[in-house]
Structures are given as C-alpha cells and as structure tokens.
Amino acid sequence: MAESQNIEWKESWRDEYLKWVCGFANAQGGTLYIGINDHGVVKGINNAKKLLEDLPNQIRDVLGLIVAVNLRAKEGLEYLEIVVESYPFPISLRGKYYYRTGSTLQELKGAALTKFLLERQGKKWDAVPVPNVTVKDLKANTFDGFRIKAEKSKRLATEDLQGTNKELLENLNLYADNENMLKRAAVLLFHPNPEKYITGSYIKIGFFETDDDLKYQDEVKGNLLEQAEEALDLLKTKYDKASISYAEDGTREEKFTFPQDAVREALLNAIAHKDYSSGIPIQISVYNDKIIFWNEGQLPGNWTVDRLTQKHPSKPFNPDIANTLFRAGYIESWGRGTIKIINACKAHKIAPPIFTNTAPDFEVTLINYTVSSLAAKGLKPEFITIILYVQKHQSISNSVVQKLCKVSKRTATRYLTDLEGSYLVKSGSTGAGTTYVLKGDTMGTE
C-alpha cells in the first residue's frame, strides 16, 4: 500500500488533518491512516481508542460528514483507518474548500473554486448567464456564417436554421434556464468583442527561431467562430511552409511541414476545451520543426494522456461551446479529435503527436524532424538517419539499423540504447522481435 490519490498516511492525529478529510470528500473519496509514517511503516498511536470515539463526532460537527473510523492493528501496534466517501455537494472547512488531487492537497481559490462549485451544482462555466447582453449585441455576420456551415454539415434541421437569431440561440441551448439571459458560451461564440466580458478570450501565435528568439507574432481576436477561421488561415499561409513538387502527370503538389488536418484538430480542441476562466489566451508556438498548441485546461477526472490515443468518449470542458462547434461541422462529438491528429501525423510521415497534461496546462505538440533540426541539436549523422527512418516508417529494429548504418549488431544496440528515452521507446515484445518507435507514440507501446 502506498500513498496515492485515495490514500494518505499520518503518524499521529492533528486537527489540521480535517483538511485531508475535506479534500477526500470533495474529490473521489479516500482513506486517511493515523499511525503510519511517510514511509508506510506502522508506528502505532497510544490514544487509538479515544480517537475512535472522538473523531466521528468531531468530523460530523465541523464538516457535516459521516465517515467510517476503524481500529486496525499490526504486530501489536494500533492505528486508525478513516474512510471518506466522495460527496456530490461541496464540503467546506471553516469557509475554505480543499481538494485531493494526485497525492497532494490543494486549497481551492479563485477560478478553480468557481469551477468546482459550478460543477457541484451540475453546471459548467460556459453555461453561466451574462447579464445585460442581448441578441442585438451579437454579430449578425457570424450568425450568417454559422448558418452556411451548419447547413453544409447537416447537423441542424433546416427549420432551425431558418428562424430568427434568437430562435437559433435557443435551439443551440445558449440561453440560460430562465431564457432571459445569454450564456457565456453565446457571448464567446457570437459577440463581436467577447473579451469585453471574458478576459483572455483570444489566440496568440508566434514564430520562434529558438525558445528565446521570437521572430514575429499575431493576436487573433473576435468571437470564437471568427478566431477559428482566422487562426487556421494564418497557420497555413504565414506560419507554415509548403514544399512544391510535381507528379509524373505534371500535377502540382504542395506538402506542408505539418499535416493540415492535425493542425485543424489541435486548434479546435484548444478552443473547445480551454478553461476561459483563467484569463490567459490560447498560445500557439511555431518553430521550423515543431508546433505547440497550449491552452489552460485539463482532462476529465482520472483520465491520462494515454486515454487520448485510443477511442474514448467525448467529455468537452465547455459543452455548450463544443455543441455549437459540432453543429457547424468544426469538430466531432465522439472524442475522435485526438485519434484524427494521430492518424494525420502518421499519413504525413512525421513524428507522432505528443499530448501533455500537467494541470492546469494542456499541450499538443506536432514534430517534423529534419536533418537540419536534428543536426542543430548536436546529433551524430547515424542517429539522424535512424530517427528519420522511424519517422517515415513508424518503427525500426536492430537488424534494420545494422543495414541502414552499416554497423555490427552490438553497435546498433548501442545506438538504439543511446536514443531510447530521448527520441525512441521500445514497442512490442522484447528480444529478437524488439522494435522501436518515436517517443510520444504510446499506441501499442510498453
């Protein structure tokens, strides 16, 4: 047994540990052990029987919770087990709210507290009403553009599109419950200047030669539907470079550094899932060989980034925003966006995408390794040859390295070992059939 999301050890009882009980109740529940040190060793407590009587009443009186307090013993040493269930409504300790995440305890404040309280009421941040904004304040051209896209996607009935703008908003569920006030989602999606009401609701794009050498940048503002179109156009025409080639029949072909389908999905996922309460814009950093999409947001509870590499349900951070983007044909509603990014990178023969979620940050990184970019990192030619081969063919084995680099089996093993962890990871069974894939390709990877 080890400390985790649901387990905490304390060597003795202190009243301040009511915070941990509160944190478990506000999260997924958990067990607090009294009489076990930080190394998991049972030390025992002398007042176990008294605490067994006092703690249930103290926790009930201070937190309003009913918990199970059990007396346990190991090798003659007594310790307590406090089992806390997850509660569907917010629990506070003297006016403060705590939340257990991972193996840490956090006091919820500001935007995090607002989000938590809304969720406990069965609401999402984008569904909160905005006073003093009416349909007349919204942008007529955006409604027109939405109708064109929604008609093409066939995800709204024709009669729904033919009504007034107010009726369209009602059909998109963008009015609050009382139908007198528009939701935040409506302001973000259709207002000419949503930043007037929601700070940081725009996109920053920058081109970097190195991490500290910004060459040029743009800020994309307006409502989310306008931002999606303008940002996609900028990324294609200003921030990416297309190589021109001609097929045998003379047909002109363009190939961009990054697959356009992956760029589109990564951008729209950032727009749909961003935590707009943070006040920080979506940030897209473009380099010669990679592009990073960053937004403040997080995965659903208990999800890891590995979940994104396989079929998964759609759980949008902003359901009302996501629904409107879906009706307009911008996104899917089946959680397929990350799978489409993976497949687009594979078809484009570049490295697999890297998904990173370190709360409150979420990133999608697309990488297109080149000879020049790898040489700039100081890699020897043999290593560059191996990485580019894996990028094109998805995997490599020891025998292929031997032929590719004209080296012995022992040397090929050393090359793969040196690259493992930084660029490559093992895939499949170990031994004679061992293959390596680029780091970030977690599909089928041990």
C-alpha positions in Angstrom: 0.0 0.0 0.0 1.4 3.4 -1.0 0.2 7.0 -0.7 -1.9 7.9 -3.8 -4.9 9.8 -4.9 -7.0 7.9 -2.4 -4.6 7.1 0.4 -2.8 9.4 2.9 -0.6 8.4 5.9 -0.2 10.5 9.1 1.9 9.4 12.1 -0.4 11.0 14.7 -3.7 12.9 14.7 -3.8 16.7 14.4 -6.9 18.8 14.0 -5.4 20.3 10.8 -5.8 16.9 9.2 -9.5 17.7 8.8 -8.3 19.4 5.6 -7.5 16.0 4.2 -10.9 14.6 5.1 -12.4 17.6 3.4 -10.2 17.2 0.4 -11.1 13.5 0.0 -14.9 14.3 0.3 -14.6 16.9 -2.4 -12.6 14.6 -4.8 -13.0 10.9 -5.3 -13.1 9.9 -1.7 -10.2 8.2 0.1 -8.7 6.8 3.3 -6.7 8.6 5.9 -4.5 6.3 8.1 -3.4 7.6 11.5 -0.4 5.8 13.0 1.6 5.2 9.8 4.6 7.3 8.9 5.5 8.7 5.5 7.4 5.5 4.6 4.3 3.4 5.1 5.6 1.9 8.3 3.0 1.3 11.1 4.2 3.2 14.2 1.0 2.9 16.2 -0.7 5.5 18.3 -1.3 5.4 22.1 -4.7 7.1 22.0 -6.3 5.0 19.3 -9.4 4.0 21.3 -10.1 7.6 22.4 -9.8 8.9 18.8 -12.0 6.0 17.7 -14.8 7.6 19.8 -14.0 11.3 19.3 -13.2 11.6 15.6 -16.5 10.6 14.1 -18.2 13.3 16.2 -15.6 15.9 15.5 -15.7 15.3 11.8 -19.5 15.4 11.8 -19.7 18.6 13.8 -17.0 20.5 11.9 -17.5 19.2 8.3 -21.0 17.8 8.4 -19.7 14.4 7.2 -20.4 10.9 8.3 -17.2 8.8 8.0 -16.2 5.3 9.0 -13.4 5.3 11.6 -11.9 1.8 12.1 -9.4 0.4 14.6 -6.7 -1.6 13.0 -3.6 -3.4 14.4 -0.4 -4.8 13.1 2.2 -6.6 15.2 0.6 -5.3 18.3 0.6 -1.7 17.1 -2.8 0.0 16.8 -3.7 2.5 14.1 -6.8 4.1 12.7 -8.4 4.0 9.3 -10.7 6.9 8.4 -12.7 6.1 5.3 -14.2 9.1 3.5 -16.8 8.8 0.7 -16.9 11.2 -2.2 -19.7 13.8 -1.7 -21.9 15.2 -4.6 -22.1 18.6 -3.0 -19.2 20.9 -1.9 -17.7 20.4 1.6 -16.0 23.3 3.3 -13.8 23.5 6.4 -14.5 26.8 8.2 -15.3 28.5 4.9 -12.4 27.1 2.9 -12.6 24.3 0.3 -9.9 21.7 -0.1 -9.5 19.1 -2.9 -7.3 16.0 -3.1 -5.5 15.7 -6.5 -2.8 13.1 -7.1 -1.0 12.7 -3.8 -1.3 16.4 -2.8 -3.9 18.6 -1.1 -4.9 21.9 -2.6 -7.0 24.7 -1.3 -9.4 25.8 -4.0 -9.3 29.6 -4.7 -10.4 31.9 -7.5 -11.2 30.4 -10.8 -10.6 26.8 -9.5 -13.1 27.3 -6.7 -15.7 28.8 -9.0 -15.3 25.9 -11.4 -15.6 23.4 -8.6 -18.7 25.0 -7.1 -20.4 25.2 -10.5 -19.7 21.5 -11.2 -21.1 20.5 -7.8 -24.3 22.3 -8.9 -24.3 20.3 -12.1 -23.3 23.4 -14.2 -20.4 24.3 -16.4 -18.5 27.6 -16.6 -19.7 28.3 -20.2 -23.3 27.9 -19.1 -23.3 30.8 -16.6 -25.6 33.7 -17.7 -24.2 37.1 -18.7 -26.4 40.0 -17.7 -27.1 43.0 -19.9 -26.2 41.3 -23.2 -28.9 40.6 -25.7 -29.1 39.0 -29.1 -29.0 42.5 -30.7 -25.5 42.9 -29.2 -24.2 39.9 -31.1 -22.7 39.9 -34.6 -25.1 39.4 -37.5 -22.3 38.3 -39.9 -21.3 35.5 -37.5 -24.8 34.1 -37.5 -24.9 34.2 -41.3 -21.6 32.3 -41.5 -22.7 29.8 -38.9 -25.9 29.0 -40.9 -23.9 28.3 -44.0 -21.6 25.9 -42.2 -24.4 24.2 -40.3 -26.4 23.7 -43.4 -23.4 22.1 -45.1 -22.7 19.9 -42.1 -26.5 18.9 -41.9 -26.3 18.8 -38.1 -29.2 21.1 -37.6 -32.6 20.8 -39.0 -33.4 23.2 -41.9 -36.3 24.8 -39.9 -33.9 25.6 -37.0 -31.6 27.5 -39.4 -34.4 29.5 -41.0 -35.7 31.0 -37.7 -34.5 34.3 -36.1 -31.2 34.7 -34.4 -32.9 34.4 -31.1 -34.6 31.2 -32.1 -31.3 29.8 -33.3 -29.6 30.6 -30.0 -32.5 28.8 -28.2 -32.0 25.8 -30.5 -28.3 25.7 -29.6 -29.2 25.9 -25.9 -27.3 29.1 -25.5 -29.9 30.8 -23.3 -29.8 30.3 -19.5 -32.6 28.4 -17.7 -34.8 31.5 -17.3 -34.4 32.3 -21.1 -33.8 35.9 -20.2 -30.0 36.0 -20.3 -27.5 34.6 -22.7 -24.9 32.1 -21.6 -21.2 32.9 -21.6 -20.9 30.4 -24.5 -23.2 32.6 -26.6 -21.0 35.7 -25.9 -17.8 33.8 -26.7 -19.3 32.4 -29.9 -21.2 35.3 -31.4 -20.3 38.6 -29.7 -18.1 41.0 -31.8 -15.8 41.6 -28.8 -16.2 38.8 -26.2 -13.0 40.0 -24.4 -15.1 42.9 -23.1 -16.8 40.3 -20.8 -14.2 37.4 -20.7 -10.6 38.4 -20.3 -8.0 36.5 -22.4 -10.5 35.0 -24.8 -8.2 35.3 -27.9 -5.4 33.4 -29.5 -1.7 34.3 -29.7 0.5 32.8 -32.4 4.3 33.3 -32.6 7.1 32.0 -34.7 10.3 31.2 -32.8 13.7 30.5 -34.2 14.7 29.3 -30.7 12.8 29.3 -27.4 14.0 32.8 -26.6 14.1 34.2 -30.2 10.6 35.3 -31.3 10.7 36.4 -34.9 7.0 37.6 -35.4 3.6 37.1 -33.8 -0.1 37.7 -34.2 -3.1 38.1 -31.9 -6.4 36.7 -33.2 -9.4 38.3 -31.7 -13.1 38.4 -32.2 -15.6 35.7 -31.4 -14.5 32.0 -31.3 -16.1 31.2 -34.7 -14.1 34.1 -36.3 -10.9 33.1 -34.4 -11.1 29.6 -35.7 -11.2 30.7 -39.3 -8.5 33.4 -39.0 -6.1 31.3 -36.9 -6.4 28.4 -39.4 -5.7 30.7 -42.3 -2.7 32.3 -40.6 -1.2 29.0 -39.6 -1.5 27.8 -43.2 -0.4 30.9 -45.1 2.0 32.7 -42.8 3.4 30.2 -40.2 3.8 27.0 -42.2 5.9 26.4 -45.4 4.7 24.2 -48.2 7.2 22.4 -50.4 6.2 22.3 -54.1 6.6 19.2 -56.2 5.2 17.8 -59.4 3.7 14.4 -60.1 4.6 12.3 -63.1 1.5 13.7 -64.9 2.6 17.3 -64.2 0.2 17.9 -61.4 1.4 20.5 -58.9 1.6 19.1 -55.3 2.0 21.1 -52.1 3.2 19.4 -48.9 3.1 21.4 -45.7 5.5 20.9 -42.8 2.7 19.9 -40.6 -0.5 18.0 -41.7 -3.3 20.5 -42.0 -5.9 18.0 -40.6 -3.8 17.7 -37.4 -3.3 21.5 -37.1 -7.1 22.0 -37.5 -8.0 19.4 -34.9 -5.4 20.6 -32.4 -6.6 24.3 -32.8 -10.3 23.4 -32.5 -9.7 21.2 -29.5 -7.9 24.0 -27.8 -10.8 26.4 -28.5 -13.4 23.9 -27.3 -11.6 22.7 -24.2 -9.9 25.8 -22.9 -10.6 27.0 -19.4 -11.8 30.5 -20.3 -12.0 31.5 -16.6 -8.2 31.6 -16.5 -7.9 34.9 -18.3 -5.0 33.5 -20.4 -5.2 33.3 -24.2 -4.6 30.1 -26.2 -0.9 30.2 -27.2 0.5 28.6 -30.4 4.3 28.4 -30.7 5.6 27.6 -34.2 9.2 26.5 -34.9 10.9 25.3 -38.0 10.3 21.7 -37.0 7.5 21.7 -34.5 4.3 23.5 -33.4 3.0 23.6 -29.9 -0.7 24.3 -29.1 -1.1 25.3 -25.4 -4.2 26.1 -23.5 -5.2 26.3 -19.9 -7.4 23.2 -19.3 -7.4 19.7 -18.0 -8.5 16.2 -18.8 -11.6 14.7 -17.2 -11.1 13.2 -13.7 -8.9 10.1 -13.6 -8.0 10.4 -17.3 -4.4 10.3 -18.5 -3.0 11.3 -21.9 -2.8 7.6 -22.8 -6.6 7.7 -23.0 -6.4 10.2 -25.8 -4.5 7.7 -28.0 -7.4 5.3 -28.1 -11.2 5.5 -28.7 -12.7 7.5 -25.8 -16.0 9.2 -25.0 -16.4 12.9 -25.7 -16.3 14.9 -22.5 -15.9 18.6 -23.5 -14.7 21.0 -20.9 -17.2 23.6 -22.4 -20.3 21.5 -23.5 -22.2 24.5 -25.0 -19.3 25.8 -26.9 -18.5 22.3 -28.2 -22.1 21.7 -29.2 -22.1 24.8 -31.4 -18.8 24.0 -33.0 -20.1 20.5 -33.7 -23.3 21.8 -35.3 -21.2 24.0 -37.6 -19.1 21.0 -38.6 -15.9 22.2 -36.9 -15.4 19.2 -34.5 -16.7 15.7 -33.9 -18.8 14.7 -30.9 -17.4 11.2 -30.4 -14.0 12.0 -28.9 -12.2 11.3 -32.2 -10.2 14.5 -32.4 -7.0 13.2 -30.9 -7.3 10.0 -33.0 -7.6 12.1 -36.1 -4.4 14.0 -35.1 -2.5 10.8 -34.6 -3.7 9.4 -38.0 -3.0 12.6 -39.8 0.6 12.7 -38.5 1.1 9.0 -39.5 -0.2 9.7 -43.0 2.0 12.8 -43.3 5.0 10.6 -42.2 6.0 12.8 -39.3 6.6 12.0 -35.6 3.5 11.0 -33.6 1.9 13.9 -31.7 2.8 14.4 -28.0 -0.1 15.1 -25.6 0.9 16.7 -22.3 -1.4 17.4 -19.4 0.3 18.9 -16.3 -2.6 20.8 -14.6 -3.5 23.4 -15.4 -1.6 23.2 -18.7 -2.6 21.1 -21.7 -0.3 20.9 -24.8 -0.4 19.2 -28.2 3.0 19.1 -29.9 3.5 18.2 -33.6 7.0 17.5 -34.7 8.5 17.1 -38.1 12.1 16.0 -37.7 14.5 17.2 -40.4 18.3 16.7 -41.0 18.9 20.4 -40.1 16.8 20.4 -37.0 18.4 17.3 -35.6 21.9 18.4 -36.5 21.3 21.6 -34.7 20.7 19.6 -31.6 24.2 18.0 -32.0 23.1 14.6 -33.0 25.6 12.5 -35.0 24.7 11.5 -38.6 23.9 7.9 -37.7 21.4 9.0 -35.1 19.8 11.4 -37.5 19.5 8.6 -40.1 17.8 6.3 -37.5 15.3 9.0 -36.3 14.3 10.0 -39.9 13.8 6.3 -40.8 11.5 5.8 -37.9 9.6 9.0 -38.7 8.9 7.7 -42.2 8.4 4.0 -41.5 6.9 4.3 -37.9 9.3 1.7 -36.4 12.8 0.3 -36.6 14.5 -2.9 -35.4 18.1 -3.7 -34.6 18.6 -5.6 -37.9 17.4 -2.6 -39.9 19.8 -0.3 -38.0 22.7 -2.6 -38.9 21.8 -2.4 -42.6 21.0 1.3 -42.5 24.1 2.4 -40.7 26.4 -0.5 -41.9 27.4 -1.4 -38.3 27.5 -4.5 -36.2 24.7 -5.8 -34.1 26.5 -4.6 -30.9 26.9 -1.1 -32.3 23.3 -1.0 -33.5 22.2 -2.0 -30.0 24.3 0.9 -28.5 22.8 3.4 -31.0 19.3 2.4 -30.0 20.1 2.4 -26.3 21.5 5.9 -26.6 18.4 7.2 -28.4 16.0 5.4 -26.1 14.2 7.7 -23.8 15.1 10.9 -25.6 13.7 10.0 -29.0 12.8 6.4 -29.1 10.8 3.9 -27.0 10.5 0.1 -27.2 7.4 -1.3 -28.8 6.0 -4.8 -28.7 7.8 -7.8 -27.3 11.4 -7.7 -26.1 14.1 -9.9 -27.5 14.7 -10.7 -31.1 11.4 -9.1 -32.1 12.0 -5.8 -30.4 11.2 -2.7 -32.4 11.4 1.0 -31.5 9.0 3.8 -32.2 9.4 7.5 -31.8 8.7 8.8 -28.3 5.2 10.1 -28.0 3.7 7.2 -30.0 2.1 5.4 -27.0 -0.2 3.3 -29.1 0.9 -0.3 -28.6 3.9 0.8 -26.6 5.0 -1.0 -23.4 
